[in-house]
Amino acid sequence: MRFESRDIESYAEPVLANELRAGEVYFAVNFGDQQLLIPFVEPKVFIGRNLDEGDTDLLFFQSFETYAAGIRYNPNADNDPAAFNVRGPEDLKHIFEYEKALDRLLAGSLRRRGVRE
C-alpha cells in the first residue's frame, strides 16, 4: 500500500462558515503541546445555523457519536453540552474538512521527524 504524494501547506486551511453543510462531518484538530506534535482529532457533525430563537451568526455542531446514535438537538430542551457546541463564524480555526485535517496530521508527522517547513 502506498499513500499518494502531496504538498502540505505550512498554514492551516480550516473550513469557512459559508462552506459548512448541515449533516456533514468535519474534524476538530487541536494539539496538546506547543510544538504541535500531539494531535487531538474529534469528528463533529455540522447540524445547522441559528437553531435557537433569537440566534444570530451561530454555528451548531454535534459530536459524531451522539449524532450517529440518533440523538438530535432540541431547542426546547436542556441539551447535553458534551454532545453539542456552538461557535461563531470566527471560531472555526480548528475545524477542517477531512483532507485538510489530514494535512495538519501529516504536517505534525513531518515535525516529529524534524523536517522543517
N, CA, C and O atoms as a GROMACS GRO file, in nm:
protein
  468
    1MET      N    1   0.084  -0.117   0.000
    1MET     CA    2   0.000   0.000   0.000
    1MET      C    3   0.089   0.124   0.000
    1MET      O    4   0.192   0.128   0.068
    2ARG      N    5   0.050   0.223  -0.076
    2ARG     CA    6   0.128   0.346  -0.083
    2ARG      C    7   0.032   0.464  -0.078
    2ARG      O    8  -0.072   0.466  -0.144
    3PHE      N    9   0.068   0.561   0.002
    3PHE     CA   10  -0.012   0.683   0.012
    3PHE      C   11   0.041   0.782  -0.089
    3PHE      O   12   0.162   0.798  -0.105
    4GLU      N   13  -0.051   0.848  -0.158
    4GLU     CA   14  -0.011   0.942  -0.263
    4GLU      C   15   0.075   1.057  -0.208
    4GLU      O   16   0.059   1.100  -0.094
    5SER      N   17   0.164   1.104  -0.291
    5SER     CA   18   0.247   1.218  -0.257
    5SER      C   19   0.162   1.344  -0.264
    5SER      O   20   0.073   1.355  -0.349
    6ARG      N   21   0.189   1.439  -0.175
    6ARG     CA   22   0.111   1.562  -0.177
    6ARG      C   23   0.190   1.675  -0.115
    6ARG      O   24   0.276   1.652  -0.030
    7ASP      N   25   0.162   1.795  -0.157
    7ASP     CA   26   0.218   1.914  -0.096
    7ASP      C   27   0.130   1.954   0.021
    7ASP      O   28   0.007   1.949   0.012
    8ILE      N   29   0.193   1.993   0.131
    8ILE     CA   30   0.121   2.032   0.251
    8ILE      C   31   0.155   2.177   0.281
    8ILE      O   32   0.272   2.214   0.291
    9GLU      N   33   0.053   2.258   0.295
    9GLU     CA   34   0.075   2.398   0.328
    9GLU      C   35   0.131   2.410   0.469
    9GLU      O   36   0.102   2.327   0.555
   10SER      N   37   0.210   2.513   0.493
   10SER     CA   38   0.266   2.536   0.626
   10SER      C   39   0.163   2.597   0.720
   10SER      O   40   0.186   2.606   0.841
   11TYR      N   41   0.052   2.639   0.666
   11TYR     CA   42  -0.054   2.702   0.744
   11TYR      C   43  -0.180   2.616   0.738
   11TYR      O   44  -0.200   2.539   0.645
   12ALA      N   45  -0.264   2.632   0.838
   12ALA     CA   46  -0.391   2.558   0.844
   12ALA      C   47  -0.491   2.618   0.746
   12ALA      O   48  -0.490   2.739   0.721
   13GLU      N   49  -0.577   2.533   0.691
   13GLU     CA   50  -0.682   2.576   0.599
   13GLU      C   51  -0.818   2.527   0.650
   13GLU      O   52  -0.875   2.433   0.596
   14PRO      N   53  -0.868   2.592   0.756
   14PRO     CA   54  -0.997   2.549   0.812
   14PRO      C   55  -1.113   2.577   0.717
   14PRO      O   56  -1.102   2.656   0.623
   15VAL      N   57  -1.222   2.510   0.743
   15VAL     CA   58  -1.342   2.531   0.663
   15VAL      C   59  -1.395   2.672   0.688
   15VAL      O   60  -1.382   2.725   0.799
   16LEU      N   61  -1.454   2.731   0.588
   16LEU     CA   62  -1.515   2.863   0.600
   16LEU      C   63  -1.662   2.846   0.638
   16LEU      O   64  -1.726   2.749   0.598
   17ALA      N   65  -1.714   2.940   0.714
   17ALA     CA   66  -1.852   2.931   0.763
   17ALA      C   67  -1.951   2.913   0.649
   17ALA      O   68  -2.047   2.837   0.661
   18ASN      N   69  -1.930   2.983   0.538
   18ASN     CA   70  -2.025   2.974   0.426
   18ASN      C   71  -2.014   2.843   0.348
   18ASN      O   72  -2.096   2.816   0.261
   19GLU      N   73  -1.912   2.760   0.379
   19GLU     CA   74  -1.896   2.631   0.313
   19GLU      C   75  -1.956   2.516   0.393
   19GLU      O   76  -1.968   2.405   0.341
   20LEU      N   77  -1.994   2.540   0.518
   20LEU     CA   78  -2.049   2.434   0.603
   20LEU      C   79  -2.182   2.385   0.548
   20LEU      O   80  -2.267   2.463   0.504
   21ARG      N   81  -2.199   2.251   0.550
   21ARG     CA   82  -2.322   2.189   0.502
   21ARG      C   83  -2.380   2.104   0.614
   21ARG      O   84  -2.312   2.019   0.671
   22ALA      N   85  -2.506   2.128   0.646
   22ALA     CA   86  -2.573   2.053   0.753
   22ALA      C   87  -2.569   1.903   0.724
   22ALA      O   88  -2.592   1.860   0.611
   23GLY      N   89  -2.540   1.825   0.828
   23GLY     CA   90  -2.533   1.680   0.816
   23GLY      C   91  -2.397   1.627   0.775
   23GLY      O   92  -2.376   1.506   0.775
   24GLU      N   93  -2.304   1.715   0.741
   24GLU     CA   94  -2.169   1.674   0.701
   24GLU      C   95  -2.078   1.663   0.823
   24GLU      O   96  -2.093   1.736   0.921
   25VAL      N   97  -1.983   1.570   0.814
   25VAL     CA   98  -1.886   1.551   0.922
   25VAL      C   99  -1.762   1.636   0.895
   25VAL      O  100  -1.709   1.638   0.784
   26TYR      N  101  -1.719   1.707   0.998
   26TYR     CA  102  -1.596   1.786   0.995
   26TYR      C  103  -1.508   1.738   1.109
   26TYR      O  104  -1.552   1.660   1.193
   27PHE      N  105  -1.385   1.783   1.112
   27PHE     CA  106  -1.290   1.735   1.212
   27PHE      C  107  -1.226   1.851   1.286
   27PHE      O  108  -1.166   1.940   1.226
   28ALA      N  109  -1.240   1.848   1.418
   28ALA     CA  110  -1.172   1.945   1.504
   28ALA      C  111  -1.032   1.888   1.529
   28ALA      O  112  -1.018   1.780   1.585
   29VAL      N  113  -0.930   1.961   1.488
   29VAL     CA  114  -0.792   1.919   1.508
   29VAL      C  115  -0.725   2.021   1.600
   29VAL      O  116  -0.712   2.138   1.566
   30ASN      N  117  -0.683   1.974   1.714
   30ASN     CA  118  -0.613   2.057   1.812
   30ASN      C  119  -0.486   1.983   1.854
   30ASN      O  120  -0.474   1.862   1.834
   31PHE      N  121  -0.394   2.056   1.910
   31PHE     CA  122  -0.269   1.995   1.956
   31PHE      C  123  -0.252   2.021   2.105
   31PHE      O  124  -0.285   2.129   2.154
   32GLY      N  125  -0.202   1.921   2.174
   32GLY     CA  126  -0.187   1.929   2.319
   32GLY      C  127  -0.055   1.987   2.365
   32GLY      O  128  -0.030   1.995   2.485
   33ASP      N  129   0.029   2.027   2.273
   33ASP     CA  130   0.160   2.081   2.310
   33ASP      C  131   0.197   2.197   2.217
   33ASP      O  132   0.140   2.212   2.109
   34GLN      N  133   0.292   2.277   2.260
   34GLN     CA  134   0.332   2.394   2.182
   34GLN      C  135   0.408   2.359   2.055
   34GLN      O  136   0.411   2.437   1.960
   35GLN      N  137   0.470   2.242   2.052
   35GLN     CA  138   0.545   2.200   1.934
   35GLN      C  139   0.454   2.143   1.825
   35GLN      O  140   0.500   2.111   1.716
   36LEU      N  141   0.325   2.130   1.856
   36LEU     CA  142   0.226   2.074   1.764
   36LEU      C  143   0.261   1.932   1.721
   36LEU      O  144   0.259   1.898   1.603
   37LEU      N  145   0.293   1.850   1.821
   37LEU     CA  146   0.328   1.710   1.796
   37LEU      C  147   0.223   1.612   1.845
   37LEU      O  148   0.220   1.497   1.800
   38ILE      N  149   0.138   1.654   1.937
   38ILE     CA  150   0.040   1.565   1.998
   38ILE      C  151  -0.100   1.608   1.954
   38ILE      O  152  -0.158   1.699   2.014
   39PRO      N  153  -0.155   1.544   1.849
   39PRO     CA  154  -0.285   1.588   1.798
   39PRO      C  155  -0.403   1.524   1.872
   39PRO      O  156  -0.396   1.411   1.922
   40PHE      N  157  -0.509   1.600   1.878
   40PHE     CA  158  -0.638   1.552   1.922
   40PHE      C  159  -0.733   1.574   1.805
   40PHE      O  160  -0.748   1.687   1.758
   41VAL      N  161  -0.796   1.468   1.758
   41VAL     CA  162  -0.889   1.479   1.646
   41VAL      C  163  -1.027   1.434   1.692
   41VAL      O  164  -1.044   1.326   1.748
   42GLU      N  165  -1.126   1.520   1.666
   42GLU     CA  166  -1.262   1.488   1.708
   42GLU      C  167  -1.357   1.512   1.592
   42GLU      O  168  -1.368   1.625   1.543
   43PRO      N  169  -1.428   1.407   1.547
   43PRO     CA  170  -1.526   1.428   1.441
   43PRO      C  171  -1.650   1.499   1.497
   43PRO      O  172  -1.698   1.467   1.605
   44LYS      N  173  -1.698   1.596   1.420
   44LYS     CA  174  -1.816   1.673   1.460
   44LYS      C  175  -1.908   1.685   1.338
   44LYS      O  176  -1.862   1.698   1.225
   45VAL      N  177  -2.037   1.681   1.364
   45VAL     CA  178  -2.136   1.697   1.258
   45VAL      C  179  -2.191   1.839   1.266
   45VAL      O  180  -2.234   1.884   1.372
   46PHE      N  181  -2.188   1.908   1.154
   46PHE     CA  182  -2.249   2.040   1.150
   46PHE      C  183  -2.399   2.019   1.138
   46PHE      O  184  -2.446   1.955   1.044
   47ILE      N  185  -2.475   2.073   1.236
   47ILE     CA  186  -2.620   2.048   1.236
   47ILE      C  187  -2.702   2.171   1.196
   47ILE      O  188  -2.824   2.160   1.182
   48GLY      N  189  -2.639   2.285   1.179
   48GLY     CA  190  -2.713   2.399   1.128
   48GLY      C  191  -2.673   2.532   1.189
   48GLY      O  192  -2.584   2.541   1.273
   49ARG      N  193  -2.742   2.633   1.143
   49ARG     CA  194  -2.717   2.772   1.186
   49ARG      C  195  -2.838   2.823   1.265
   49ARG      O  196  -2.952   2.792   1.233
   50ASN      N  197  -2.808   2.900   1.368
   50ASN     CA  198  -2.913   2.972   1.440
   50ASN      C  199  -3.032   2.884   1.475
   50ASN      O  200  -3.145   2.911   1.433
   51LEU      N  201  -3.008   2.780   1.552
   51LEU     CA  202  -3.113   2.682   1.583
   51LEU      C  203  -3.206   2.726   1.696
   51LEU      O  204  -3.314   2.669   1.712
   52ASP      N  205  -3.165   2.823   1.774
   52ASP     CA  206  -3.249   2.873   1.882
   52ASP      C  207  -3.306   3.009   1.844
   52ASP      O  208  -3.243   3.086   1.773
   53GLU      N  209  -3.425   3.036   1.893
   53GLU     CA  210  -3.489   3.164   1.865
   53GLU      C  211  -3.399   3.279   1.909
   53GLU      O  212  -3.346   3.279   2.020
   54GLY      N  213  -3.384   3.376   1.822
   54GLY     CA  214  -3.303   3.492   1.853
   54GLY      C  215  -3.155   3.477   1.821
   54GLY      O  216  -3.080   3.573   1.837
   55ASP      N  217  -3.111   3.360   1.777
   55ASP     CA  218  -2.970   3.340   1.742
   55ASP      C  219  -2.932   3.423   1.621
   55ASP      O  220  -3.012   3.445   1.530
   56THR      N  221  -2.809   3.469   1.621
   56THR     CA  222  -2.754   3.543   1.508
   56THR      C  223  -2.611   3.494   1.484
   56THR      O  224  -2.527   3.499   1.574
   57ASP      N  225  -2.584   3.448   1.364
   57ASP     CA  226  -2.450   3.403   1.326
   57ASP      C  227  -2.393   3.297   1.419
   57ASP      O  228  -2.275   3.304   1.454
   58LEU      N  229  -2.472   3.200   1.459
   58LEU     CA  230  -2.424   3.090   1.542
   58LEU      C  231  -2.425   2.961   1.462
   58LEU      O  232  -2.520   2.931   1.390
   59LEU      N  233  -2.318   2.885   1.477
   59LEU     CA  234  -2.300   2.758   1.406
   59LEU      C  235  -2.305   2.646   1.508
   59LEU      O  236  -2.232   2.649   1.607
   60PHE      N  237  -2.390   2.547   1.485
   60PHE     CA  238  -2.411   2.439   1.580
   60PHE      C  239  -2.345   2.310   1.530
   60PHE      O  240  -2.364   2.268   1.416
   61PHE      N  241  -2.267   2.249   1.619
   61PHE     CA  242  -2.200   2.122   1.591
   61PHE      C  243  -2.242   2.020   1.695
   61PHE      O  244  -2.277   2.055   1.808
   62GLN      N  245  -2.238   1.894   1.656
   62GLN     CA  246  -2.272   1.785   1.746
   62GLN      C  247  -2.164   1.680   1.739
   62GLN      O  248  -2.104   1.659   1.633
   63SER      N  249  -2.138   1.613   1.852
   63SER     CA  250  -2.039   1.505   1.849
   63SER      C  251  -2.087   1.396   1.753
   63SER      O  252  -2.207   1.368   1.746
   64PHE      N  253  -1.996   1.337   1.682
   64PHE     CA  254  -2.033   1.232   1.587
   64PHE      C  255  -2.101   1.115   1.657
   64PHE      O  256  -2.196   1.058   1.604
   65GLU      N  257  -2.052   1.080   1.775
   65GLU     CA  258  -2.107   0.965   1.847
   65GLU      C  259  -2.255   0.982   1.877
   65GLU      O  260  -2.334   0.890   1.856
   66THR      N  261  -2.293   1.100   1.927
   66THR     CA  262  -2.434   1.120   1.960
   66THR      C  263  -2.520   1.134   1.835
   66THR      O  264  -2.634   1.090   1.832
   67TYR      N  265  -2.464   1.196   1.732
   67TYR     CA  266  -2.538   1.208   1.606
   67TYR      C  267  -2.565   1.071   1.546
   67TYR      O  268  -2.676   1.042   1.502
   68ALA      N  269  -2.462   0.986   1.544
   68ALA     CA  270  -2.476   0.851   1.490
   68ALA      C  271  -2.574   0.767   1.572
   68ALA      O  272  -2.637   0.675   1.520
   69ALA      N  273  -2.586   0.798   1.701
   69ALA     CA  274  -2.679   0.727   1.788
   69ALA      C  275  -2.823   0.775   1.772
   69ALA      O  276  -2.914   0.722   1.834
   70GLY      N  277  -2.844   0.877   1.688
   70GLY     CA  278  -2.978   0.926   1.660
   70GLY      C  279  -3.026   1.038   1.750
   70GLY      O  280  -3.142   1.078   1.741
   71ILE      N  281  -2.939   1.088   1.836
   71ILE     CA  282  -2.976   1.200   1.923
   71ILE      C  283  -2.977   1.327   1.839
   71ILE      O  284  -2.885   1.351   1.761
   72ARG      N  285  -3.080   1.408   1.856
   72ARG     CA  286  -3.090   1.532   1.779
   72ARG      C  287  -3.109   1.651   1.873
   72ARG      O  288  -3.162   1.638   1.983
   73TYR      N  289  -3.064   1.765   1.827
   73TYR     CA  290  -3.075   1.889   1.903
   73TYR      C  291  -3.222   1.927   1.918
   73TYR      O  292  -3.300   1.919   1.823
   74ASN      N  293  -3.259   1.968   2.039
   74ASN     CA  294  -3.395   2.011   2.066
   74ASN      C  295  -3.388   2.151   2.126
   74ASN      O  296  -3.344   2.167   2.240
   75PRO      N  297  -3.432   2.252   2.053
   75PRO     CA  298  -3.422   2.389   2.104
   75PRO      C  299  -3.508   2.414   2.228
   75PRO      O  300  -3.491   2.515   2.296
   76ASN      N  301  -3.602   2.323   2.257
   76ASN     CA  302  -3.690   2.339   2.373
   76ASN      C  303  -3.649   2.253   2.492
   76ASN      O  304  -3.726   2.238   2.586
   77ALA      N  305  -3.529   2.198   2.488
   77ALA     CA  306  -3.485   2.109   2.596
   77ALA      C  307  -3.345   2.147   2.642
   77ALA      O  308  -3.276   2.225   2.576
   78ASP      N  309  -3.305   2.092   2.756
   78ASP     CA  310  -3.167   2.108   2.802
   78ASP      C  311  -3.083   2.004   2.729
   78ASP      O  312  -3.089   1.885   2.760
   79ASN      N  313  -3.006   2.049   2.632
   79ASN     CA  314  -2.923   1.958   2.554
   79ASN      C  315  -2.790   1.934   2.626
   79ASN      O  316  -2.738   2.023   2.693
   80ASP      N  317  -2.737   1.816   2.612
   80ASP     CA  318  -2.611   1.778   2.674
   80ASP      C  319  -2.498   1.862   2.617
   80ASP      O  320  -2.469   1.852   2.498
   81PRO      N  321  -2.432   1.946   2.699
   81PRO     CA  322  -2.325   2.031   2.646
   81PRO      C  323  -2.205   1.952   2.594
   81PRO      O  324  -2.127   2.005   2.516
   82ALA      N  325  -2.189   1.828   2.636
   82ALA     CA  326  -2.081   1.745   2.582
   82ALA      C  327  -2.112   1.698   2.440
   82ALA      O  328  -2.021   1.667   2.364
   83ALA      N  329  -2.240   1.695   2.405
   83ALA     CA  330  -2.280   1.648   2.273
   83ALA      C  331  -2.289   1.762   2.172
   83ALA      O  332  -2.265   1.741   2.053
   84PHE      N  333  -2.324   1.881   2.218
   84PHE     CA  334  -2.348   1.993   2.128
   84PHE      C  335  -2.258   2.110   2.164
   84PHE      O  336  -2.233   2.137   2.282
   85ASN      N  337  -2.210   2.180   2.064
   85ASN     CA  338  -2.140   2.305   2.092
   85ASN      C  339  -2.171   2.406   1.983
   85ASN      O  340  -2.202   2.371   1.869
   86VAL      N  341  -2.161   2.530   2.022
   86VAL     CA  342  -2.198   2.642   1.937
   86VAL      C  343  -2.075   2.729   1.918
   86VAL      O  344  -2.000   2.755   2.012
   87ARG      N  345  -2.055   2.773   1.796
   87ARG     CA  346  -1.941   2.858   1.762
   87ARG      C  347  -1.988   2.974   1.678
   87ARG      O  348  -2.091   2.966   1.610
   88GLY      N  349  -1.913   3.080   1.683
   88GLY     CA  350  -1.934   3.190   1.591
   88GLY      C  351  -1.855   3.163   1.465
   88GLY      O  352  -1.765   3.078   1.467
   89PRO      N  353  -1.883   3.231   1.354
   89PRO     CA  354  -1.809   3.208   1.229
   89PRO      C  355  -1.659   3.233   1.243
   89PRO      O  356  -1.580   3.178   1.166
   90GLU      N  357  -1.619   3.316   1.340
   90GLU     CA  358  -1.477   3.344   1.361
   90GLU      C  359  -1.408   3.235   1.444
   90GLU      O  360  -1.286   3.241   1.463
   91ASP      N  361  -1.484   3.138   1.493
   91ASP     CA  362  -1.428   3.033   1.581
   91ASP      C  363  -1.407   2.900   1.510
   91ASP      O  364  -1.423   2.795   1.571
   92LEU      N  365  -1.373   2.903   1.384
   92LEU     CA  366  -1.357   2.780   1.306
   92LEU      C  367  -1.211   2.747   1.276
   92LEU      O  368  -1.183   2.667   1.188
   93LYS      N  369  -1.118   2.808   1.348
   93LYS     CA  370  -0.975   2.792   1.317
   93LYS      C  371  -0.927   2.648   1.324
   93LYS      O  372  -0.825   2.613   1.265
   94HIS      N  373  -1.000   2.563   1.396
   94HIS     CA  374  -0.956   2.424   1.414
   94HIS      C  375  -1.055   2.324   1.358
   94HIS      O  376  -1.050   2.206   1.392
   95ILE      N  377  -1.146   2.370   1.273
   95ILE     CA  378  -1.247   2.282   1.212
   95ILE      C  379  -1.212   2.265   1.064
   95ILE      O  380  -1.200   2.363   0.990
   96PHE      N  381  -1.198   2.138   1.022
   96PHE     CA  382  -1.149   2.109   0.887
   96PHE      C  383  -1.235   2.006   0.817
   96PHE      O  384  -1.299   1.922   0.879
   97GLU      N  385  -1.233   2.014   0.685
   97GLU     CA  386  -1.281   1.903   0.604
   97GLU      C  387  -1.175   1.793   0.615
   97GLU      O  388  -1.062   1.820   0.657
   98TYR      N  389  -1.211   1.672   0.579
   98TYR     CA  390  -1.125   1.556   0.601
   98TYR      C  391  -0.983   1.574   0.548
   98TYR      O  392  -0.887   1.557   0.623
   99GLU      N  393  -0.969   1.609   0.422
   99GLU     CA  394  -0.836   1.618   0.361
   99GLU      C  395  -0.750   1.726   0.426
   99GLU      O  396  -0.630   1.708   0.440
  100LYS      N  397  -0.811   1.837   0.464
  100LYS     CA  398  -0.735   1.944   0.528
  100LYS      C  399  -0.697   1.905   0.671
  100LYS      O  400  -0.591   1.945   0.720
  101ALA      N  401  -0.782   1.826   0.739
  101ALA     CA  402  -0.745   1.773   0.871
  101ALA      C  403  -0.627   1.678   0.856
  101ALA      O  404  -0.534   1.680   0.936
  102LEU      N  405  -0.632   1.595   0.754
  102LEU     CA  406  -0.522   1.503   0.726
  102LEU      C  407  -0.393   1.580   0.701
  102LEU      O  408  -0.286   1.536   0.745
  103ASP      N  409  -0.400   1.690   0.631
  103ASP     CA  410  -0.280   1.774   0.608
  103ASP      C  411  -0.218   1.818   0.741
  103ASP      O  412  -0.096   1.817   0.756
  104ARG      N  413  -0.302   1.858   0.837
  104ARG     CA  414  -0.249   1.901   0.968
  104ARG      C  415  -0.182   1.784   1.039
  104ARG      O  416  -0.079   1.802   1.105
  105LEU      N  417  -0.238   1.665   1.027
  105LEU     CA  418  -0.176   1.547   1.090
  105LEU      C  419  -0.045   1.511   1.020
  105LEU      O  420   0.053   1.475   1.086
  106LEU      N  421  -0.044   1.520   0.889
  106LEU     CA  422   0.079   1.491   0.814
  106LEU      C  423   0.187   1.594   0.847
  106LEU      O  424   0.305   1.559   0.857
  107ALA      N  425   0.148   1.720   0.862
  107ALA     CA  426   0.245   1.823   0.900
  107ALA      C  427   0.304   1.790   1.038
  107ALA      O  428   0.423   1.808   1.060
  108GLY      N  429   0.220   1.743   1.128
  108GLY     CA  430   0.269   1.700   1.260
  108GLY      C  431   0.364   1.583   1.250
  108GLY      O  432   0.464   1.577   1.322
  109SER      N  433   0.334   1.491   1.161
  109SER     CA  434   0.423   1.377   1.140
  109SER      C  435   0.560   1.424   1.090
  109SER      O  436   0.664   1.373   1.134
  110LEU      N  437   0.560   1.520   0.999
  110LEU     CA  438   0.688   1.574   0.949
  110LEU      C  439   0.763   1.647   1.060
  110LEU      O  440   0.885   1.636   1.069
  111ARG      N  441   0.691   1.721   1.144
  111ARG     CA  442   0.757   1.788   1.257
  111ARG      C  443   0.820   1.686   1.350
  111ARG      O  444   0.930   1.708   1.401
  112ARG      N  445   0.753   1.576   1.372
  112ARG     CA  446   0.808   1.469   1.459
  112ARG      C  447   0.939   1.415   1.403
  112ARG      O  448   1.028   1.375   1.478
  113ARG      N  449   0.951   1.414   1.270
  113ARG     CA  450   1.073   1.364   1.206
  113ARG      C  451   1.180   1.471   1.196
  113ARG      O  452   1.291   1.444   1.151
  114GLY      N  453   1.146   1.594   1.238
  114GLY     CA  454   1.244   1.702   1.233
  114GLY      C  455   1.252   1.771   1.100
  114GLY      O  456   1.348   1.844   1.075
  115VAL      N  457   1.153   1.750   1.013
  115VAL     CA  458   1.152   1.816   0.883
  115VAL      C  459   1.105   1.960   0.903
  115VAL      O  460   1.003   1.983   0.968
  116ARG      N  461   1.176   2.053   0.849
  116ARG     CA  462   1.142   2.195   0.860
  116ARG      C  463   1.042   2.232   0.752
  116ARG      O  464   1.044   2.177   0.642
  117GLU      N  465   0.954   2.326   0.787
  117GLU     CA  466   0.853   2.372   0.689
  117GLU      C  467   0.916   2.464   0.588
  117GLU      O  468   0.848   2.512   0.497
   0.00000   0.00000   0.00000
